[in-house]
Amino acid sequence: MTARSAKAARWYASGDWNAFFGLALDNMTQLVILSSLLIGVFKFPRDLVLYTMVPGTAAGVLVGDLVYTWLALRLMRRTGRPDVTAMPFGIDTPSLFGVVFGVLGPAMLVTRDPVLAWKIGMGVTVAMGALKLVLAFAGDWARRAIPRAALLGSIAGVAILLIAFLPALKVFGDPMVGLVSLTIVLVALVGRVRMPWGLPGAFAAVLAGAVIFWGRWLAGGAGAGLPADPGAALSAFRLAIPWPTLAWVDALDSLSVYLPLALPFALATVIGGVDNTESAVAAGDEYRTRDILLTEAVATVAAGCCGGVIQNTPYIGHPAYKAMGARAGYTLATGLVIGLGAAVGVISLLVSLLPEAAVAPILIFIGLEITAQAFLASPRRHAAAVAVSFIPAVAALLLIQGQSLLGGVGKSAAELTGEARLAFDSLLVLGNGFIVTALFWGSVVVCIVDRKLAHAAMVFGMASLATLFGVIHSPLPGGALFWPWAPPSGTPLTLAGAYGLAGTLLLALRGAGAMGPAAVGEDEPPRPG
């Protein structure tokens, strides 16, 4: 190998193809969901969405992926390791739904002015980026202070219950396409079996699913999502450069109503960024948390200033992309394809041609890899801490699916009564702020296992304080924040008091010497009984 080819091989490899298809298709899907909700549900003008909001949002992806590519190259040079994998980056899924249904949609319904609603969305995005910019400097401290099992467990819950489960519904919505693609993903990416002609596994899975999908359409057969006129997608080509603008300044007076709902999503991505950095470190790539968080903050501000309406975040999935053999080429390619593709209409064309059931298995694989890593990279004695972190994510999943099912029959949660209403309210307070809740719960279990009851009590105290502000367990439908002296109901005070009582109990047990025997070692099997 020549010196030049050796240098090139350091930052890209054949595994980047698999990773590129996974990351790029994931981001494409988010942009399509954003477009369909704004145009189809809230009746935003098509041109405003496709040629202003989407390119602006994609501009943030371009900025973030370019910086993450550079950070990977810098880490390669510093360590001399050729197998460094760049951190994945893209559009934040939870805040996409939160901002659409909590900010953009309501602003459109109240003002009946799509341009003003867009400016409000831009302003909220810039504000979220500004908050993340401030919080980024605490990222390194947070990663040192929070146990690994809590960090990895909180994103594992998201991975298996949202990233893997929800796409599984798409697979079984069109099983002829989905199961074939899923089988190829499992064989190629989990089983590490080489595909014919050396095709990347992710590409082979999507290709096989697309062939079945379009072959069925050509044969005139029935199936999920078959298009009436695929040629209409060609009309999407149109140049739409996301130029920076201060148009959002015109909506500053209207932002105060929406910021309490939007800012928790910014906080969640900061926590997620800390989690994801720890996930990358566990996989062998020692990134600095501050750099990862500053990048997502700057990218989010850039997206808002270019007309975008959804924040960006480092993606869950670094270990999965590393397992694919990816280095830094996939983030570079994703940034260019998403950022530049949105500006010329290519994104809309590609997503219209790729069936969801063929893409979904890649997300299932990513969810499986992250969940497995949470258990494998944490001490064995902390397995229960990883597991307990899944519970708030279960509530979030049930909320998403429950509200979708209610909407499908023309109902809302407000119409529920009796036991059904009590169950929904419990899901609401457990699901809102679920990532932060998972961090608290996982940390408490780690402290208890390690016989650090005073530390566990302190974590419960922090959870009590967070509850008083709605950072976790907000009883409001959108998970909005509030002031402790003006709670929306008695629920926050009750929950805060419960956390305080639990912390007091832990301190009492510690003072009474009820700590019991020392915890088992990391590699020591648990004692029977």
N, C-alpha and C positions, 0 to 999 in steps of 0.2 A: 504494500500500500504506500502510495506517495505521501509526502508530508501534507500536500494540499488536501488529498482525499481523506487522510486521517483527521485533519482539522474539521472537515465537513461532517465526518461521521460522528463527531462529538455532539452535535446539536440536533441532528435528525437521524431517524432510523426507520426501518420498515414498520415498526409498531406505531409510528406517528399516523399512518394511514387509518388504522383502526380507531385510534383516539380522535383523530380529526372528524371522522364520520359520526362518532358518538357525541362529541361536544358541539359540533356545528349543527347537527340535526336537532339536538336538544334546544339550542338557541333559536333555530328556525321555528320550532314548534311554539315556543313562547311568543314569538312575534305574530304568528298566525292566530293564536288564542287571543292576544291583545287586539288584533285587528277585528276578529269576528265578534268579540264582545262589544267593542266600541261602535262598530258599524251596525251589527245585527240587533243588539239589545238596546243600546242607548241612542241610536240613530245619529251618530256623528257623521259628518260628510266624509265620503270615501276618500276624496283627494286629501283632506286634512289629515286623516289617519295614515294612509299609505305613503304619502309623499312629504309629510312633515313629522308626525309623531314616531313612526316606525324608523325612518332614517336617523332621527335624533337619538332615539333609544339605542339603536345599533351603533351609533358613534361611540357611546360609552363602552360597548363591548370591544370595539377596535382599540381604544385607548388602553383599556385594562389588559387585553391579551398581548398587546405589544410590550407593555411594561413587564408583564409576567414572563414573557419570552426573554427579555433582557435580564431579568433577575435570575433566570435559570442559567443563562450563559455566564453571568458573573459568578454564580456558584460553581459552575464547571471549572472556570479558570482558577478560582480560589482553592478548590479542593483537589483539582487534577483528576476528578472522576468523570468518565465519559457517559455515565448512565444516569445523570441527573434528569428528573422529569419536571417540567414546568407545572405550576399550579393552574388548574382549569379555572376559567372565568366566564361569567355570562350574566344573563338577566335573572333577577331574583324572582322565583316563582311565587312564594307566599305574598310578597308585596304587590305582585302583578294583580292578583285577585283583590287584595286589600285596597289598592289605590283605585282600581277600576270601579269596584262596588262601594267604596267608602269615600272617594274623592271625585273622580272624573264623572261617574254616573250621577251622583247626587248634585254636583255642580251644574251639570247639563240640565237636569230636571228642574232645578231651582231657577237658573238664569235664562234657560232657553236660548243661550248664546254659546254655540260650540267653540268659538274662538276664545271667549273669556274662560270657559271651562278648561280649554287647553292651556291657557296661560296660568290658571290656578294649578294645574297638574305640573307644569314646568316649575313653578315657584316651590311647590311641595317637594319636588325632586331635588332642587338646589338646596333647600333647607335640610333635607335628609343627608345630603352629601356633606354639608357644613357640620352637622352634628357628628357624623362619622369622622370627619377631619380632626375634631377635638378629641374624640374618644380613642383615636388610633394610637395616641402616645401612651395609653395605659395598657395596650395589648400585650406587651412583653411581660409586664407584671402579672396580668391576669393568667397568662399561660403557665407561669411559675406557681401561682397561688392555687389554681384549680386542679384537682386530681385528674390524671389522664383518663381514668375510667369514666369520670363525669363528662369530660370534654368529648371523648369518643362516643360515649353512650348517647349523649344528646343528639349527635348527628346520625348515629346508627338508627335511632328511632325514626328520624325523618327519612333515612335511606330506605328502610325496609317497608315502612308503612305509607309513605307518600311517593318516593321516587320509584319503588318497585311495585307496590300494590296497585296504585292507580293506573300505571301502564298495563298491568296484568288484565285489567278490565277491558282495555282496548284489544288485547290479544284474544280474549274470549268473546269479544264483540264481533270479531271476524276470524274465527279459529283457523280457517283454511290458509289464510295469509299469516296470522300471528303465530300459530304453533310451529309452522315450518321455519319461520325466521327465528323463533325462540330456540328451537332445536339446534340450529346452526350456531347461534350465539353460545349455547351451553357447550357444544362440542368444541368449537374453535377457541373460545375465550376462557371457559372454565376448565375444559378437558385438555386445552393446549394441543389439539389435533390440527395438523397442517391441512389447509384447504387445497383443493385441486388448483393447479397452476399458480400456487403461492398467493392466491387472493387473500386480502385482509379479511378476517372473520366478520367484522362489522359490515364491511362492504358486501360480502357474500350474502349475509343475512338479509340486508335491505334489498339487494338485487333479486334474490330469490322471491321475497315477498312481493316486490313490485312486479316481477314477471307474472306471478300467479294473479295478482290483482288486475293488471291490465290485460292479461290473456283472457281472463273471465269476462272483462268488459268487451273485448273484441268478439268473443263468442256469443255475446248477447245474454250472458247469464246474470242471475241475480246475486246480490252480495252487498255487504255493508259499505256505504260510502262510494258507490259507483257513480261517476260523474255523468252529467247529461251532455256536456260539451267541453272536453279538455282543451280544445283549441282556443277557447276564450281566455285561457291563462296567459296567452301570448300578449294580450293587451296590457299586461302589467309592466312591460318595459317602458321606463320613462326616467329621465335623469332628475334626481332630487337630492342635491348636495345639502347636507345639514349644516348650514352656515351658523356661526354663533350669533345669538341675539339676546337683547335684554328686554324682550317683550314681556317676560314674566314680572317685571317690576310694576307693570300696570295693574297687576292683581294682588299686590301686597296687602291691601286693605281687606281682601277676602280670605287670606290664608289662615287667620286665627281659628276659624271654625274647623278646619280640616287637619291642622298640625297635630292635635292631641291623638288623632287616630293614626296618622302616618308615621310619627316619630318612633313609636315602638317597633315598627318594622325596620327602621334604621338601626336601632339598638340590637335587634335580633340578628341582623347581618354582621354586626361587629362581633357579637358572641360567636356566631357561626364562623367568622373569619379566624377567630382565636382557635376554635375547634378544628377547623380545616388545616391550620398551620401545624397544630399538634399532630394531626393525622399524617401530614407530609413528613414531619420529623420522625414519627414512628415508622414510616416507610423508608427512611434513610436520607431524606433531603432536608437539610437544616436551614430553612428560611427564617428570617427575622419577622416576628409578628407585626412589628411596627410598619415594615415595608409593605407587607401584604395588605394591611388595613389602610394605609395611606393611599395605596394604589386604587382600592375600591372607592375611597372617598373622592379622590380627584376624578376618577372615571364617572362617578355619579353626578358630580357637579358639571362635568363636561357634557354629559348626556342632557341634563336639564337646560343648560345654556344653549344647546343646539336644537332644542325643540322636543327632546325626549321627555317621557312622562313616567318611566319606571326606573328604579334604581338598579345598580349592578352589584355583584357580589362574587367573591371566590366560590367556586362550585364545590360541593361535596363530590368526591370521586378521585382524588389524586392517587390513592393506592390502586384503584382499578385501572387508571390510565398507565400507571407504572407497570402493572401486571401485563398490560398489552405490549410493553416494550417501548412506550413513547418517551420522547425526550423533550425538545423544545419546538420542534417543527410543527406540531399539531396546534399549539396556541397561536403561532404566527399565521398559519393557514386559516384557522377559524376566525381570527380577528379580521383578516383581509376579506374573507368570503362574506362574513356577516356585515361588517362595516361598509365595505364597498358594494357588496351585492344588494344591500338594502337601498343604497343610493341610486341604483340603476334598475330596480325592480326584479332582480334575479331571485331574491328570497321568496317573493310571492309565487313566482313560477315554480321553483323547486318544490316548495311545500305542497303546492297543488298537485304535483306529479307523484309524490311519495306517500303511500298509504300509512296512516297512523299505526296500524297493526304491525307493519313491517319495521317501524322505527322503535316501537315500544320495548321490544326485547333488549335493546342496548341499555335502556334505562334500568330494566330489571337486573341486568348483570352488574351495573354500577351499584345499585342498592345492595345486592348480595355481597359484593366485595367490601363495601364500607361496613356492613354489619358484621361480617366475619372478622375484619380487622379490629373492631372494637373489643371483641373478646380475646383475640390472639395477642394483641399488643398491650393489653392491660394485665396486671398481676392476676393470677388465678383466684386469689382470695377476694378480688374485687368484682368477680363476675356478677354478683347480685346487684352491685351498683350500676353496672351496664344495663342489666335487665330492667331495673326499676325506672331507668330513664326513658324506657319505651312507653310507659303508661300515659304521660301527658300527650304524646304523639298519637296514641290511639284515640284520645278524646278529640284531637284536632281532625283526624281522619273521619271520625263519625260525624263531626260537625259539617265537614265539607260534603260528605255523601248524604247526610240527612237533609241539609238545606237544599241540595240538588233534587232529591226525591220529592220534597215538599213542593218545590217550585214546579216540578213536572206535573203535579196534580192541581196546580193553581192554589196552593196553600202557603201559609207562612208560619214561622214559629210562634208568632203572636196569637195565632188561632188555637194553639194547643191548650189543653186543659188537664186538670187532675194529675195523675201519675206521669203522663207523657210530658206535661209542662215541667214538672219537677226534674225529670230525667234530662230534659233539654237544658234547663238552667244549670244543672250540675256539669253537663258536658261543656257548656259555655265557659264557666269559670275555670274548669280544668284545662280546656283547650286554648284559651286566650293566653298568650305569652308562654306557650308550651316549651319552647327551647330553653328559656331562662328557668322555668320551673324544673325541667329535666336536669339542668345544671345543679340547682339547689338540692334536689332529691338525691342525685348521684353522689354529690359531695358529702351529704349527710351520711349516706350508707358507707362510703369509704372511711369517714372519720369514726363511725361506730365500729366497723370491722377492725380498724387499727387502734381501737380503744382510746380515741381522742374525743371524749365526750364533750369537753369544753369547746373544742373546735366545732363539733356538730351543733352545739347550742348556739354558737355565734352565727353559723350558717342559717339556722332557723330564725335568728333575730333579723338577719338581712332579708330573709324571705318575708317576714312579717312587715318590715319597712316597705319592701317592694310592693306588697299587696295593698298597702294604704294609698299608693299612687296609681295602682292599676297596671304596673309593669307586668305583674302576673295576676292571674285570676280576675281580670276585669269582668264585671257582670254586664258590660255594655256589648251590644251585638257586634260592633266592629273592633272590640278590644281597645277602645280609646283610653287615654290617661285621664286622671282627674286629681283634684287636690284633696288631701286627707280630711280637711274640714268641710268639704262639700261632696261626700260620696254619693253615687247615684242610688244606692240602697244600703241596707244594713249588712249585706254580704261581705264587703271588704273588711269591715270592723270585726265581724265574727271570725273570718279566716285569719286576720292578723292576730287576733287574740288566741286562736287555736295554735298558731305557730309559736307565739310567745309562751303559752302554757307548755307546749312540747319541749321548748328550749329549757324552761325552768325545771321540768322533770329530768332532763339529761344532766343538768347541773346538780340536782339533788342526788341522782344516782352516783355521780362522780364523787360528791362529797361524802356519801355513805359507804364508799369503797366497794360498790357493786359492779366494778368493771369486769370482773371475771378473769379467766386466763388470757394470756397473750394470744394475738391472732396467729394463725398458721402462716408459715413462710410462703413466699411466692411460688415455689416449686414443690412445696410439701402438700401431699394430698389431704383433704379435709378430714378431721377426726370423725369417726362414727358417732351417731347420737347427738 
